[in-house]
C-alpha cells in the first residue's frame, strides 16, 4: 500500500481493500456512511 494512506494502519487498509477501496482517492470519493456500514464489526 502507498504512503499516501496517512493515518490508517494496516488493519484499516485491509478492511477497506476487502470492500474494494484500494486507493485514497477511491476512499475520498466514497460515501462515509456506506464505508462505515460496510467495515464496522458486527
PDB file of N, CA, C, O and CB in Angstrom:
ATOM      1  N   UNK A   1       0.836  -1.181   0.000  1.00  0.00           N
ATOM      2  CA  UNK A   1       0.000   0.000   0.000  1.00  0.00           C
ATOM      3  C   UNK A   1       0.881   1.245   0.000  1.00  0.00           C
ATOM      4  O   UNK A   1       2.037   1.213   0.420  1.00  0.00           O
ATOM      5  CB  UNK A   1      -0.951  -0.002   1.213  1.00  0.00           C
ATOM      6  N   UNK A   2       0.330   2.284  -0.458  1.00  0.00           N
ATOM      7  CA  UNK A   2       1.078   3.527  -0.628  1.00  0.00           C
ATOM      8  C   UNK A   2       1.216   4.314   0.668  1.00  0.00           C
ATOM      9  O   UNK A   2       0.396   4.195   1.578  1.00  0.00           O
ATOM     10  CB  UNK A   2       0.412   4.385  -1.669  1.00  0.00           C
ATOM     11  N   UNK A   3       2.265   5.116   0.728  1.00  0.00           N
ATOM     12  CA  UNK A   3       2.470   6.001   1.874  1.00  0.00           C
ATOM     13  C   UNK A   3       1.402   7.095   1.916  1.00  0.00           C
ATOM     14  O   UNK A   3       1.270   7.793   2.922  1.00  0.00           O
ATOM     15  CB  UNK A   3       3.872   6.631   1.820  1.00  0.00           C
ATOM     16  N   UNK A   4       0.652   7.246   0.849  1.00  0.00           N
ATOM     17  CA  UNK A   4      -0.405   8.262   0.825  1.00  0.00           C
ATOM     18  C   UNK A   4      -1.540   7.928   1.786  1.00  0.00           C
ATOM     19  O   UNK A   4      -2.427   8.751   2.012  1.00  0.00           O
ATOM     20  CB  UNK A   4      -0.957   8.412  -0.586  1.00  0.00           C
ATOM     21  N   UNK A   5      -1.513   6.741   2.343  1.00  0.00           N
ATOM     22  CA  UNK A   5      -2.532   6.318   3.298  1.00  0.00           C
ATOM     23  C   UNK A   5      -2.182   6.829   4.687  1.00  0.00           C
ATOM     24  O   UNK A   5      -2.196   6.048   5.639  1.00  0.00           O
ATOM     25  CB  UNK A   5      -2.674   4.782   3.307  1.00  0.00           C
ATOM     26  N   UNK A   6      -1.872   8.095   4.835  1.00  0.00           N
ATOM     27  CA  UNK A   6      -1.515   8.645   6.136  1.00  0.00           C
ATOM     28  C   UNK A   6      -2.656   8.496   7.129  1.00  0.00           C
ATOM     29  O   UNK A   6      -3.814   8.777   6.822  1.00  0.00           O
ATOM     30  CB  UNK A   6      -1.127  10.110   6.003  1.00  0.00           C
ATOM     31  N   UNK A   7      -2.298   8.045   8.331  1.00  0.00           N
ATOM     32  CA  UNK A   7      -3.277   7.950   9.401  1.00  0.00           C
ATOM     33  C   UNK A   7      -4.044   6.647   9.455  1.00  0.00           C
ATOM     34  O   UNK A   7      -4.846   6.447  10.367  1.00  0.00           O
ATOM     35  CB  UNK A   7      -4.228   9.048   9.280  1.00  0.00           C
ATOM     36  N   UNK A   8      -3.823   5.758   8.507  1.00  0.00           N
ATOM     37  CA  UNK A   8      -4.514   4.470   8.515  1.00  0.00           C
ATOM     38  C   UNK A   8      -3.496   3.355   8.707  1.00  0.00           C
ATOM     39  O   UNK A   8      -2.473   3.301   8.026  1.00  0.00           O
ATOM     40  CB  UNK A   8      -5.319   4.259   7.203  1.00  0.00           C
ATOM     41  N   UNK A   9      -3.793   2.481   9.633  1.00  0.00           N
ATOM     42  CA  UNK A   9      -2.922   1.340   9.878  1.00  0.00           C
ATOM     43  C   UNK A   9      -3.196   0.213   8.904  1.00  0.00           C
ATOM     44  O   UNK A   9      -4.117   0.288   8.090  1.00  0.00           O
ATOM     45  CB  UNK A   9      -3.088   0.846  11.299  1.00  0.00           C
ATOM     46  N   UNK A  10      -2.388  -0.831   8.994  1.00  0.00           N
ATOM     47  CA  UNK A  10      -2.543  -1.949   8.061  1.00  0.00           C
ATOM     48  C   UNK A  10      -3.897  -2.644   8.158  1.00  0.00           C
ATOM     49  O   UNK A  10      -4.447  -3.061   7.138  1.00  0.00           O
ATOM     50  CB  UNK A  10      -1.458  -2.953   8.299  1.00  0.00           C
ATOM     51  N   UNK A  11      -4.436  -2.775   9.351  1.00  0.00           N
ATOM     52  CA  UNK A  11      -5.744  -3.446   9.500  1.00  0.00           C
ATOM     53  C   UNK A  11      -6.855  -2.631   8.840  1.00  0.00           C
ATOM     54  O   UNK A  11      -7.728  -3.193   8.179  1.00  0.00           O
ATOM     55  CB  UNK A  11      -6.074  -3.669  10.997  1.00  0.00           C
ATOM     56  N   UNK A  12      -6.825  -1.332   9.014  1.00  0.00           N
ATOM     57  CA  UNK A  12      -7.832  -0.476   8.367  1.00  0.00           C
ATOM     58  C   UNK A  12      -7.721  -0.570   6.857  1.00  0.00           C
ATOM     59  O   UNK A  12      -8.738  -0.646   6.167  1.00  0.00           O
ATOM     60  CB  UNK A  12      -7.674   0.988   8.817  1.00  0.00           C
ATOM     61  N   UNK A  13      -6.505  -0.566   6.332  1.00  0.00           N
ATOM     62  CA  UNK A  13      -6.320  -0.687   4.881  1.00  0.00           C
ATOM     63  C   UNK A  13      -6.793  -2.045   4.382  1.00  0.00           C
ATOM     64  O   UNK A  13      -7.349  -2.140   3.288  1.00  0.00           O
ATOM     65  CB  UNK A  13      -4.845  -0.476   4.507  1.00  0.00           C
ATOM     66  N   UNK A  14      -6.581  -3.098   5.170  1.00  0.00           N
ATOM     67  CA  UNK A  14      -7.080  -4.420   4.782  1.00  0.00           C
ATOM     68  C   UNK A  14      -8.600  -4.436   4.717  1.00  0.00           C
ATOM     69  O   UNK A  14      -9.179  -4.982   3.778  1.00  0.00           O
ATOM     70  CB  UNK A  14      -6.588  -5.487   5.763  1.00  0.00           C
ATOM     71  N   UNK A  15      -9.241  -3.844   5.703  1.00  0.00           N
ATOM     72  CA  UNK A  15     -10.714  -3.809   5.708  1.00  0.00           C
ATOM     73  C   UNK A  15     -11.250  -3.018   4.526  1.00  0.00           C
ATOM     74  O   UNK A  15     -12.235  -3.418   3.905  1.00  0.00           O
ATOM     75  CB  UNK A  15     -11.235  -3.199   7.018  1.00  0.00           C
ATOM     76  N   UNK A  16     -10.610  -1.904   4.214  1.00  0.00           N
ATOM     77  CA  UNK A  16     -11.039  -1.107   3.071  1.00  0.00           C
ATOM     78  C   UNK A  16     -10.832  -1.877   1.766  1.00  0.00           C
ATOM     79  O   UNK A  16     -11.702  -1.870   0.895  1.00  0.00           O
ATOM     80  CB  UNK A  16     -10.274   0.227   3.031  1.00  0.00           C
ATOM     81  N   UNK A  17      -9.698  -2.532   1.633  1.00  0.00           N
ATOM     82  CA  UNK A  17      -9.429  -3.311   0.416  1.00  0.00           C
ATOM     83  C   UNK A  17     -10.453  -4.427   0.239  1.00  0.00           C
ATOM     84  O   UNK A  17     -10.818  -4.769  -0.886  1.00  0.00           O
ATOM     85  CB  UNK A  17      -8.011  -3.904   0.461  1.00  0.00           C
ATOM     86  N   UNK A  18     -10.913  -4.990   1.346  1.00  0.00           N
ATOM     87  CA  UNK A  18     -11.893  -6.076   1.280  1.00  0.00           C
ATOM     88  C   UNK A  18     -13.225  -5.623   0.690  1.00  0.00           C
ATOM     89  O   UNK A  18     -13.985  -6.440   0.170  1.00  0.00           O
ATOM     90  CB  UNK A  18     -12.121  -6.653   2.663  1.00  0.00           C
ATOM     91  N   UNK A  19     -13.509  -4.328   0.770  1.00  0.00           N
ATOM     92  CA  UNK A  19     -14.754  -3.817   0.189  1.00  0.00           C
ATOM     93  C   UNK A  19     -14.494  -3.034  -1.102  1.00  0.00           C
ATOM     94  O   UNK A  19     -15.364  -2.312  -1.590  1.00  0.00           O
ATOM     95  CB  UNK A  19     -15.482  -2.925   1.204  1.00  0.00           C
ATOM     96  N   UNK A  20     -13.280  -3.190  -1.646  1.00  0.00           N
ATOM     97  CA  UNK A  20     -12.979  -2.605  -2.955  1.00  0.00           C
ATOM     98  C   UNK A  20     -12.388  -1.214  -2.934  1.00  0.00           C
ATOM     99  O   UNK A  20     -12.275  -0.576  -3.980  1.00  0.00           O
ATOM    100  CB  UNK A  20     -14.197  -2.571  -3.753  1.00  0.00           C
ATOM    101  N   UNK A  21     -12.013  -0.735  -1.775  1.00  0.00           N
ATOM    102  CA  UNK A  21     -11.405   0.594  -1.690  1.00  0.00           C
ATOM    103  C   UNK A  21      -9.909   0.391  -1.520  1.00  0.00           C
ATOM    104  O   UNK A  21      -9.427   0.058  -0.437  1.00  0.00           O
ATOM    105  CB  UNK A  21     -12.010   1.444  -0.502  1.00  0.00           C
ATOM    106  N   UNK A  22      -9.176   0.600  -2.627  1.00  0.00           N
ATOM    107  CA  UNK A  22      -7.753   0.297  -2.612  1.00  0.00           C
ATOM    108  C   UNK A  22      -6.849   1.505  -2.834  1.00  0.00           C
ATOM    109  O   UNK A  22      -5.630   1.365  -2.931  1.00  0.00           O
ATOM    110  CB  UNK A  22      -7.463  -0.720  -3.645  1.00  0.00           C
ATOM    111  N   UNK A  23      -7.445   2.680  -2.912  1.00  0.00           N
ATOM    112  CA  UNK A  23      -6.650   3.904  -3.041  1.00  0.00           C
ATOM    113  C   UNK A  23      -7.285   5.008  -2.197  1.00  0.00           C
ATOM    114  O   UNK A  23      -8.491   4.996  -1.954  1.00  0.00           O
ATOM    115  CB  UNK A  23      -6.539   4.346  -4.535  1.00  0.00           C
ATOM    116  N   UNK A  24      -6.472   5.954  -1.756  1.00  0.00           N
ATOM    117  CA  UNK A  24      -7.037   7.085  -1.016  1.00  0.00           C
ATOM    118  C   UNK A  24      -8.073   7.866  -1.841  1.00  0.00           C
ATOM    119  O   UNK A  24      -9.061   8.358  -1.297  1.00  0.00           O
ATOM    120  CB  UNK A  24      -5.917   8.023  -0.576  1.00  0.00           C
ATOM    121  N   UNK A  25      -7.841   7.973  -3.136  1.00  0.00           N
ATOM    122  CA  UNK A  25      -8.805   8.682  -3.984  1.00  0.00           C
ATOM    123  C   UNK A  25     -10.158   7.976  -4.002  1.00  0.00           C
ATOM    124  O   UNK A  25     -11.202   8.627  -3.968  1.00  0.00           O
ATOM    125  CB  UNK A  25      -8.266   8.808  -5.412  1.00  0.00           C
ATOM    126  N   UNK A  26     -10.139   6.658  -4.053  1.00  0.00           N
ATOM    127  CA  UNK A  26     -11.391   5.900  -4.040  1.00  0.00           C
ATOM    128  C   UNK A  26     -12.104   6.074  -2.697  1.00  0.00           C
ATOM    129  O   UNK A  26     -13.330   6.161  -2.641  1.00  0.00           O
ATOM    130  CB  UNK A  26     -11.123   4.400  -4.317  1.00  0.00           C
ATOM    131  N   UNK A  27     -11.323   6.125  -1.621  1.00  0.00           N
ATOM    132  CA  UNK A  27     -11.917   6.353  -0.302  1.00  0.00           C
ATOM    133  C   UNK A  27     -12.562   7.735  -0.242  1.00  0.00           C
ATOM    134  O   UNK A  27     -13.682   7.877   0.248  1.00  0.00           O
ATOM    135  CB  UNK A  27     -10.851   6.210   0.808  1.00  0.00           C
ATOM    136  N   UNK A  28     -11.867   8.746  -0.734  1.00  0.00           N
ATOM    137  CA  UNK A  28     -12.417  10.109  -0.713  1.00  0.00           C
ATOM    138  C   UNK A  28     -13.687  10.225  -1.540  1.00  0.00           C
ATOM    139  O   UNK A  28     -14.561  11.029  -1.217  1.00  0.00           O
ATOM    140  CB  UNK A  28     -11.384  11.102  -1.226  1.00  0.00           C
ATOM    141  N   UNK A  29     -13.802   9.438  -2.598  1.00  0.00           N
ATOM    142  CA  UNK A  29     -14.990   9.540  -3.456  1.00  0.00           C
ATOM    143  C   UNK A  29     -16.144   8.666  -2.978  1.00  0.00           C
ATOM    144  O   UNK A  29     -17.216   8.661  -3.583  1.00  0.00           O
ATOM    145  CB  UNK A  29     -14.632   9.162  -4.874  1.00  0.00           C
ATOM    146  N   UNK A  30     -15.925   7.930  -1.893  1.00  0.00           N
ATOM    147  CA  UNK A  30     -16.962   7.043  -1.356  1.00  0.00           C
ATOM    148  C   UNK A  30     -17.773   7.754  -0.281  1.00  0.00           C
ATOM    149  O   UNK A  30     -17.288   8.679   0.371  1.00  0.00           O
ATOM    150  CB  UNK A  30     -16.336   5.758  -0.783  1.00  0.00           C
ATOM    151  N   UNK A  31     -18.994   7.317  -0.110  1.00  0.00           N
ATOM    152  CA  UNK A  31     -19.852   7.855   0.935  1.00  0.00           C
ATOM    153  C   UNK A  31     -19.384   7.326   2.292  1.00  0.00           C
ATOM    154  O   UNK A  31     -19.290   6.115   2.491  1.00  0.00           O
ATOM    155  CB  UNK A  31     -21.339   7.482   0.676  1.00  0.00           C
ATOM    156  N   UNK A  32     -19.098   8.221   3.206  1.00  0.00           N
ATOM    157  CA  UNK A  32     -18.550   7.835   4.517  1.00  0.00           C
ATOM    158  C   UNK A  32     -19.471   6.877   5.268  1.00  0.00           C
ATOM    159  O   UNK A  32     -18.993   5.930   5.894  1.00  0.00           O
ATOM    160  CB  UNK A  32     -18.305   9.078   5.369  1.00  0.00           C
ATOM    161  N   UNK A  33     -20.760   7.104   5.216  1.00  0.00           N
ATOM    162  CA  UNK A  33     -21.699   6.239   5.930  1.00  0.00           C
ATOM    163  C   UNK A  33     -21.732   4.835   5.332  1.00  0.00           C
ATOM    164  O   UNK A  33     -21.808   3.849   6.066  1.00  0.00           O
ATOM    165  CB  UNK A  33     -23.100   6.847   5.907  1.00  0.00           C
ATOM    166  N   UNK A  34     -21.676   4.741   4.003  1.00  0.00           N
ATOM    167  CA  UNK A  34     -21.656   3.429   3.353  1.00  0.00           C
ATOM    168  C   UNK A  34     -20.373   2.663   3.688  1.00  0.00           C
ATOM    169  O   UNK A  34     -20.405   1.460   3.944  1.00  0.00           O
ATOM    170  CB  UNK A  34     -21.793   3.588   1.831  1.00  0.00           C
ATOM    171  N   UNK A  35     -19.247   3.381   3.681  1.00  0.00           N
ATOM    172  CA  UNK A  35     -17.978   2.730   4.026  1.00  0.00           C
ATOM    173  C   UNK A  35     -18.030   2.225   5.459  1.00  0.00           C
ATOM    174  O   UNK A  35     -17.672   1.078   5.726  1.00  0.00           O
ATOM    175  CB  UNK A  35     -16.788   3.704   3.842  1.00  0.00           C
ATOM    176  N   UNK A  36     -18.469   3.063   6.373  1.00  0.00           N
ATOM    177  CA  UNK A  36     -18.535   2.654   7.774  1.00  0.00           C
ATOM    178  C   UNK A  36     -19.442   1.426   7.951  1.00  0.00           C
ATOM    179  O   UNK A  36     -19.078   0.470   8.636  1.00  0.00           O
ATOM    180  CB  UNK A  36     -19.042   3.819   8.643  1.00  0.00           C
ATOM    181  N   UNK A  37     -20.600   1.464   7.340  1.00  0.00           N
ATOM    182  CA  UNK A  37     -21.539   0.351   7.467  1.00  0.00           C
ATOM    183  C   UNK A  37     -20.952  -0.938   6.896  1.00  0.00           C
ATOM    184  O   UNK A  37     -21.279  -2.030   7.362  1.00  0.00           O
ATOM    185  CB  UNK A  37     -22.855   0.685   6.762  1.00  0.00           C
ATOM    186  N   UNK A  38     -20.097  -0.817   5.899  1.00  0.00           N
ATOM    187  CA  UNK A  38     -19.514  -1.997   5.278  1.00  0.00           C
ATOM    188  C   UNK A  38     -18.365  -2.600   6.075  1.00  0.00           C
ATOM    189  O   UNK A  38     -18.116  -3.802   5.981  1.00  0.00           O
ATOM    190  CB  UNK A  38     -19.037  -1.655   3.908  1.00  0.00           C
ATOM    191  N   UNK A  39     -17.657  -1.784   6.862  1.00  0.00           N
ATOM    192  CA  UNK A  39     -16.478  -2.311   7.552  1.00  0.00           C
ATOM    193  C   UNK A  39     -16.632  -2.423   9.069  1.00  0.00           C
ATOM    194  O   UNK A  39     -15.763  -2.990   9.732  1.00  0.00           O
ATOM    195  CB  UNK A  39     -15.303  -1.446   7.249  1.00  0.00           C
ATOM    196  N   UNK A  40     -17.709  -1.900   9.622  1.00  0.00           N
ATOM    197  CA  UNK A  40     -17.855  -1.951  11.086  1.00  0.00           C
ATOM    198  C   UNK A  40     -17.993  -3.393  11.557  1.00  0.00           C
ATOM    199  O   UNK A  40     -18.566  -4.230  10.860  1.00  0.00           O
ATOM    200  CB  UNK A  40     -19.080  -1.123  11.545  1.00  0.00           C
ATOM    201  N   UNK A  41     -17.465  -3.676  12.743  1.00  0.00           N
ATOM    202  CA  UNK A  41     -17.627  -5.025  13.286  1.00  0.00           C
ATOM    203  C   UNK A  41     -19.103  -5.327  13.529  1.00  0.00           C
ATOM    204  O   UNK A  41     -19.883  -4.436  13.868  1.00  0.00           O
ATOM    205  CB  UNK A  41     -16.827  -5.184  14.595  1.00  0.00           C
ATOM    206  N   UNK A  42     -19.465  -6.558  13.357  1.00  0.00           N
ATOM    207  CA  UNK A  42     -20.857  -6.956  13.524  1.00  0.00           C
ATOM    208  C   UNK A  42     -21.076  -7.582  14.875  1.00  0.00           C
ATOM    209  O   UNK A  42     -22.196  -7.981  15.196  1.00  0.00           O
ATOM    210  CB  UNK A  42     -21.277  -7.917  12.432  1.00  0.00           C
TER     211      UNK A  42
END
